[in-house]
Amino acid sequence: MIDQKTRVQCPIAVAASKYPDAVALQDQRDEISYALLNHLVAETRRTLEKTGLSKGDQVAIMAQNSLDYVIKIFALTRIGASFVPINLRWPKSSWNKIISDANCKAVLADVKYMDYPESLNIAIYPLRDSHKEKASRPDSRIPKPDTAIDLHSEAAMMFTSGSSGVPKGVRLSYGNLYYNSLGSNRNIQLRPGDCWLVSLPFYHISGIAILFRCYLAGATAYITPGFNTEAIGGILTENQITHISVVPIMLQRLIERPKFRILKKDLRCILLGGASAPQDLLTKSIALELPICTTYGMTETASQITATVPLESPDKLRTSGRCLPYREIGILDENGNTLPAGEEGEIAVRGKVVFTGYLSQKRNTTRIHGFVPAMSA
């Protein structure tokens, strides 16, 4: 059956009605329930709209991972605006160019970055807010906000890692993010009460995707400003973390810690992607009975394309797994024809997760028989 839905309710609003007191967002200092997060997102939406932001606008974000970052992202999606995360590892000379090329109407920034885009003559606002000041009960006199979001609206412009050349601006619809996470959650068991540690930066699609997975499932997103081996080890020791996403070098560093066995305390899934995992790392992880789940994806598909399941058999863990729901994979020859099983060719993807176009395009024009070449991991 073809899914004809064009609008869906914001997953935070849905979870707030089902699990109002459950923890939605957490860091080492604060916890925010779904009820409060829904309230903060609604309040932030109104604040941003008062600045003149509206549907179709692009808004750059220059900041480390934080609770405020998450609140701003979902406030922008409710407006129908697109967030543009800026890679903080890029040279500073690149930041203004990206913000200008993306035609951003405003910038949300950590205090330390607020001076950099000033030459662009656009509005710059601090990213961080005081949660305590906004923690009051919702005003019953204010009409209940519309939390439905158009699946076809542009939600984000994410930039590729540049592994195959110059980083490209990828236009992702809300539907791309929504269906990628929906398909992922059908593969990896995620439920209310679970907690996914987010140490991957939000300027990479892997970090953003975790938020959507958590909120579609009513789980907790535990936010860290970045990956520090000792800090992450401490969080895993002191908190009931059930899921974590890592790239191979991150997992290697965690395993090499003297107290690496804490990884097995509560974890049900270690999602391993971003690069091909060395065979010795997989061998060591399998020997330690770590709940590894290997995956393959790219920015152009809003994150995952294929994945295994946790505690998969060793032979399958050495692959990238099976294609997830809402996407299809084809292996094409040089003429764009689908090859039979066992033949080598170009990996191509189609489905609800495939991006709508690059920064320089209005629509995706790279399709072959509905497939899009998957050039980056």
C-alpha positions as CSV (number, residue, x, y, z in Angstrom):
1,M,0.0,0.0,0.0
2,I,1.3,3.4,-0.9
3,D,1.6,5.8,2.0
4,Q,-0.3,9.0,1.1
5,K,0.4,10.9,4.3
6,T,1.7,14.4,3.7
7,R,1.7,15.7,7.3
8,V,2.6,14.0,10.6
9,Q,2.5,15.2,14.2
10,C,5.8,16.3,15.7
11,P,7.1,13.2,17.5
12,I,7.9,15.2,20.6
13,A,4.3,16.3,20.9
14,V,3.1,12.7,20.4
15,A,5.5,11.4,23.0
16,A,4.5,14.3,25.4
17,S,0.9,13.1,25.3
18,K,1.8,9.4,25.8
19,Y,4.8,9.7,28.3
20,P,4.6,13.3,29.7
21,D,6.9,12.5,32.7
22,A,9.5,10.4,30.8
23,V,12.9,11.9,30.3
24,A,13.2,13.1,26.7
25,L,16.5,15.0,26.9
26,Q,19.4,14.8,29.2
27,D,23.0,15.9,29.8
28,Q,25.4,15.7,32.8
29,R,23.5,18.6,34.5
30,D,19.9,18.6,33.4
31,E,17.0,16.3,32.6
32,I,14.0,17.5,30.5
33,S,10.7,15.5,30.5
34,Y,8.7,15.1,27.3
35,A,6.0,17.5,28.7
36,L,8.6,20.2,29.4
37,L,10.4,19.6,26.1
38,N,7.2,20.0,24.1
39,H,6.5,23.2,26.0
40,L,10.0,24.5,25.4
41,V,9.8,23.7,21.7
42,A,6.5,25.5,21.4
43,E,7.8,28.6,23.3
44,T,11.0,28.7,21.2
45,R,8.9,28.4,18.1
46,R,7.0,31.5,19.1
47,T,10.2,33.4,20.0
48,L,11.8,32.6,16.6
49,E,8.7,33.5,14.7
50,K,8.7,36.9,16.5
51,T,12.2,37.5,15.0
52,G,10.6,37.2,11.5
53,L,11.6,33.6,10.8
54,S,8.9,31.7,8.8
55,K,8.3,28.7,6.6
56,G,10.9,28.1,4.0
57,D,13.7,30.1,5.7
58,Q,17.2,28.6,6.2
59,V,18.8,29.1,9.6
60,A,22.5,28.3,10.3
61,I,23.5,26.8,13.6
62,M,27.1,27.3,14.8
63,A,27.3,25.4,18.1
64,Q,28.4,22.3,19.9
65,N,25.9,19.7,20.8
66,S,23.6,20.8,23.6
67,L,20.1,20.6,24.9
68,D,19.4,24.0,23.4
69,Y,20.5,22.8,20.0
70,V,17.9,20.1,20.1
71,I,15.2,22.5,21.2
72,K,16.0,24.9,18.4
73,I,16.1,22.1,15.8
74,F,12.5,21.0,16.6
75,A,11.2,24.5,17.0
76,L,12.5,25.3,13.4
77,T,10.9,22.2,12.0
78,R,7.6,23.2,13.5
79,I,7.9,26.6,11.8
80,G,8.7,24.8,8.5
81,A,12.2,26.4,8.4
82,S,15.3,24.5,7.5
83,F,18.3,24.2,9.9
84,V,21.8,24.3,8.5
85,P,24.4,22.9,10.9
86,I,27.8,24.3,10.4
87,N,30.8,22.0,10.8
88,L,32.9,23.5,13.5
89,R,36.0,21.7,12.2
90,W,36.0,23.6,8.9
91,P,38.3,26.5,8.5
92,K,36.7,29.7,9.7
93,S,37.1,31.1,6.2
94,S,34.5,28.5,5.0
95,W,31.8,29.3,7.5
96,N,30.7,32.6,5.9
97,K,30.7,31.1,2.4
98,I,28.5,28.2,3.5
99,I,26.1,30.5,5.3
100,S,25.9,32.8,2.3
101,D,25.6,30.1,-0.3
102,A,22.8,28.4,1.7
103,N,21.0,31.8,1.7
104,C,20.5,31.7,5.5
105,K,18.2,34.3,6.9
106,A,19.6,34.0,10.5
107,V,22.4,32.4,12.5
108,L,22.0,30.7,15.9
109,A,25.3,30.5,17.6
110,D,27.2,29.6,20.8
111,V,28.6,32.8,22.4
112,K,32.1,32.0,21.2
113,Y,31.0,31.9,17.5
114,M,28.7,34.9,17.4
115,D,31.3,37.3,15.9
116,Y,32.2,35.3,12.9
117,P,29.2,35.7,10.6
118,E,28.8,39.5,11.3
119,S,30.2,40.5,7.9
120,L,27.2,38.9,6.2
121,N,24.8,41.5,7.6
122,I,22.2,38.9,8.8
123,A,20.6,38.4,12.2
124,I,22.7,36.5,14.8
125,Y,21.0,35.1,17.9
126,P,22.4,33.2,20.9
127,L,21.6,29.6,20.8
128,R,21.3,29.0,24.5
129,D,18.3,29.8,26.6
130,S,17.5,29.4,30.3
131,H,15.4,26.3,30.8
132,K,14.5,27.4,34.3
133,E,13.0,30.7,33.1
134,K,10.9,28.8,30.6
135,A,9.9,26.0,32.8
136,S,6.5,27.5,33.9
137,R,3.3,25.7,33.0
138,P,1.9,26.5,29.6
139,D,-0.5,29.5,29.5
140,S,-4.0,28.2,28.9
141,R,-4.9,31.5,27.3
142,I,-2.5,30.8,24.4
143,P,-4.1,28.7,21.7
144,K,-2.8,25.2,21.4
145,P,-0.1,25.2,18.7
146,D,-0.3,23.2,15.5
147,T,2.3,20.5,15.8
148,A,1.7,18.9,12.4
149,I,4.7,19.0,10.1
150,D,4.7,18.7,6.3
151,L,6.7,15.6,5.2
152,H,7.6,17.4,2.0
153,S,9.0,20.5,3.6
154,E,12.7,21.0,3.7
155,A,13.9,20.3,7.2
156,A,17.7,20.5,7.0
157,M,20.6,21.2,4.8
158,M,23.4,18.9,5.9
159,F,26.9,18.9,4.4
160,T,28.7,15.7,3.4
161,S,32.0,14.7,5.0
162,G,33.8,15.4,1.7
163,S,35.2,11.9,1.6
164,S,34.7,11.9,-2.2
165,G,35.6,15.5,-2.9
166,V,34.3,19.0,-1.8
167,P,31.6,18.8,0.9
168,K,28.1,19.1,-0.8
169,G,25.1,20.7,0.7
170,V,22.3,18.1,0.9
171,R,18.7,19.1,1.0
172,L,16.7,16.8,3.3
173,S,13.0,16.9,3.7
174,Y,11.3,16.2,7.0
175,G,10.0,13.0,5.4
176,N,13.6,11.9,4.7
177,L,14.5,12.2,8.4
178,Y,11.2,10.8,9.6
179,Y,11.2,7.6,7.4
180,N,14.9,6.9,7.9
181,S,14.4,6.9,11.6
182,L,11.1,4.9,11.4
183,G,12.9,2.2,9.4
184,S,15.9,2.2,11.7
185,N,13.6,1.7,14.7
186,R,12.0,-1.3,13.1
187,N,15.5,-2.9,12.9
188,I,16.9,-1.8,16.3
189,Q,14.7,-2.3,19.3
190,L,14.1,1.1,20.9
191,R,11.4,1.8,23.4
192,P,10.3,4.3,26.2
193,G,12.9,4.2,29.0
194,D,15.8,3.5,26.7
195,C,18.6,6.0,26.5
196,W,20.7,6.7,23.4
197,L,24.0,8.5,24.1
198,V,24.6,11.2,21.5
199,S,28.3,12.0,21.2
200,L,28.4,12.4,17.4
201,P,28.2,16.0,16.3
202,F,24.9,17.5,15.1
203,Y,26.7,18.8,12.0
204,H,26.9,15.2,10.8
205,I,23.7,13.4,9.8
206,S,24.5,10.5,12.2
207,G,24.1,12.8,15.2
208,I,20.8,14.3,14.0
209,A,19.3,10.9,13.1
210,I,19.6,9.7,16.7
211,L,17.2,12.5,17.9
212,F,14.5,11.5,15.5
213,R,14.9,7.8,16.4
214,C,14.6,8.6,20.1
215,Y,11.5,10.8,19.8
216,L,9.7,8.5,17.5
217,A,10.2,5.8,20.1
218,G,9.6,7.9,23.3
219,A,13.2,7.2,24.4
220,T,15.8,9.5,26.0
221,A,18.6,11.3,24.1
222,Y,21.6,11.9,26.3
223,I,23.6,14.8,24.8
224,T,27.3,15.3,25.1
225,P,29.2,18.3,23.6
226,G,31.5,15.8,21.8
227,F,33.5,12.6,22.2
228,N,36.0,12.4,24.9
229,T,37.0,8.8,25.8
230,E,37.2,9.3,29.5
231,A,34.1,11.4,29.7
232,I,32.1,8.9,27.7
233,G,33.4,6.0,29.7
234,G,32.2,7.8,32.9
235,I,28.8,8.4,31.4
236,L,28.5,4.8,30.5
237,T,29.5,3.8,34.0
238,E,27.1,6.2,35.8
239,N,24.0,6.1,33.6
240,Q,21.8,3.4,32.2
241,I,22.8,4.0,28.6
242,T,21.2,1.4,26.3
243,H,22.3,2.6,22.8
244,I,25.3,4.4,21.5
245,S,26.5,5.4,18.0
246,V,30.2,5.3,17.2
247,V,32.7,5.3,14.4
248,P,35.4,2.6,14.5
249,I,38.1,4.8,16.1
250,M,35.7,5.8,18.9
251,L,34.9,2.1,19.6
252,Q,38.6,1.3,19.5
253,R,39.4,3.9,22.1
254,L,36.6,2.8,24.4
255,I,37.7,-0.8,24.2
256,E,41.3,0.2,25.0
257,R,40.2,1.8,28.3
258,P,41.2,-0.2,31.4
259,K,37.5,-0.4,32.4
260,F,36.1,-1.2,29.0
261,R,33.9,-4.0,30.4
262,I,31.4,-1.3,31.5
263,L,30.3,-1.2,27.9
264,K,28.4,-4.5,28.6
265,K,26.6,-3.2,31.7
266,D,23.4,-1.9,30.1
267,L,24.1,-1.5,26.4
268,R,21.9,-3.4,24.0
269,C,23.2,-1.8,20.8
270,I,26.5,-0.2,19.7
271,L,25.7,1.2,16.2
272,L,29.0,1.1,14.3
273,G,29.3,3.1,11.1
274,G,30.8,6.1,9.4
275,A,33.7,4.1,7.9
276,S,34.6,0.5,7.2
277,A,35.4,-1.3,10.5
278,P,38.9,-2.9,10.6
279,Q,38.6,-6.7,10.8
280,D,40.6,-6.9,14.0
281,L,38.3,-4.5,15.7
282,L,35.3,-6.6,14.7
283,T,37.1,-9.7,15.9
284,K,37.8,-8.2,19.3
285,S,34.2,-6.8,19.6
286,I,32.8,-10.2,18.8
287,A,35.1,-11.9,21.3
288,L,33.9,-9.4,24.0
289,E,30.3,-10.2,23.0
290,L,29.6,-6.5,22.5
291,P,26.2,-5.8,21.0
292,I,27.7,-4.5,17.7
293,C,25.3,-3.5,14.9
294,T,27.2,-2.6,11.7
295,T,25.6,-0.1,9.4
296,Y,26.1,1.7,6.1
297,G,24.6,5.0,5.1
298,M,25.2,8.5,3.8
299,T,24.0,12.1,4.2
300,E,22.0,11.8,1.0
301,T,19.8,9.2,2.6
302,A,19.3,11.0,5.9
303,S,21.6,8.4,7.6
304,Q,21.3,4.6,7.4
305,I,20.7,2.5,4.3
306,T,21.6,-1.0,5.6
307,A,22.3,-2.5,9.0
308,T,22.7,-5.7,10.9
309,V,20.9,-6.4,14.2
310,P,22.7,-6.4,17.6
311,L,24.5,-9.7,18.5
312,E,24.2,-10.8,14.9
313,S,26.3,-13.9,13.9
314,P,30.0,-13.1,13.3
315,D,29.9,-13.7,9.6
316,K,27.0,-11.2,9.1
317,L,28.6,-8.6,11.4
318,R,31.4,-8.5,8.9
319,T,28.9,-7.1,6.3
320,S,26.9,-3.9,6.3
321,G,23.7,-5.8,6.9
322,R,20.4,-5.8,5.0
323,C,18.5,-2.9,3.4
324,L,16.2,-1.2,6.0
325,P,12.5,-0.4,5.4
326,Y,11.6,2.6,3.3
327,R,14.6,2.2,1.0
328,E,15.7,-0.1,-1.8
329,I,19.1,-0.9,-3.1
330,G,20.1,-1.7,-6.6
331,I,23.5,-2.7,-8.1
332,L,23.8,-1.0,-11.5
333,D,26.1,-1.4,-14.4
334,E,27.7,1.5,-16.2
335,N,24.5,2.1,-18.2
336,G,22.3,2.2,-15.2
337,N,20.8,-1.3,-15.6
338,T,20.2,-3.5,-12.6
339,L,22.6,-6.3,-12.2
340,P,21.7,-9.8,-11.0
341,A,22.8,-11.1,-7.5
342,G,26.5,-11.7,-7.2
343,E,27.6,-9.2,-9.8
344,E,29.7,-6.2,-9.0
345,G,28.6,-2.7,-9.9
346,E,27.6,0.7,-8.5
347,I,25.5,0.8,-5.4
348,A,22.3,2.9,-5.9
349,V,19.4,3.7,-3.5
350,R,15.8,4.8,-3.9
351,G,12.9,5.3,-1.5
352,K,11.4,7.8,1.0
353,V,14.8,8.5,2.6
354,V,16.5,9.8,-0.5
355,F,17.3,13.5,-0.5
356,T,15.6,16.1,-2.7
357,G,18.7,17.7,-4.2
358,Y,22.0,19.4,-3.6
359,L,22.4,23.0,-2.6
360,S,22.8,24.1,-6.2
361,Q,19.7,22.2,-7.3
362,K,16.0,22.7,-6.7
363,R,15.2,19.0,-7.2
364,N,17.2,15.8,-7.3
365,T,18.3,15.3,-10.9
366,T,20.8,12.4,-10.4
367,R,18.2,9.6,-10.5
368,I,18.6,6.5,-12.8
369,H,15.3,4.5,-13.0
370,G,14.4,6.0,-9.6
371,F,17.7,5.1,-8.0
372,V,20.4,7.5,-6.8
373,P,24.0,6.5,-6.9
374,A,25.4,6.0,-3.4
375,M,28.9,7.4,-3.7
376,S,29.8,8.0,-0.1
377,A,29.7,5.9,3.0
